[in-house]
Amino acid sequence: MIMRALQLILLLMILAPIPVVAQGYNDAMTFSGNGMLVQKYRLRIIAENIANVSTHMTDRGEPYRKKLVMVVPDKDGVRVAGVAESQKAFGRVYDPSHVYSDKDGYLGLPNFELNDEMVNLSYTNLLYEANTTVFKSSRQMFQNTLELLK
């Protein structure tokens, strides 16, 4: 269900993109500021996923499900549309001595790999830094323009 919603959002983004045209320094700072906020939120969700890499049982009686941040374009760049849970199948390992093993002796594992999340963390951090660089450059250009007008 959630994967279907993600596919629909991606299809809408491809078929009906929102035109984003920067008009000045303020727009560049707005777009990069929103980008920083989105990447900061993604970093928080990725950190939550990493913290739960060995959570074998949640309140729902199943292993931890990976969370995904849904990002959509809008008139100010991008924004977070929500958080979805991955519907990928859980991993299983045979460990009859574990307290959360099922009746057949299999232990459920979260539906993501730590290595993948570390790559996502690194990539998201790069995107955050890129938005920070754009924001700082725009601010510096704005300040330089003000100095020229004095």
Helices and strands as residue ranges (DSSP letters): H 2-15, H 25-51, E 67-74, E 77-85, E 91-94, E 106-109, H 114-149
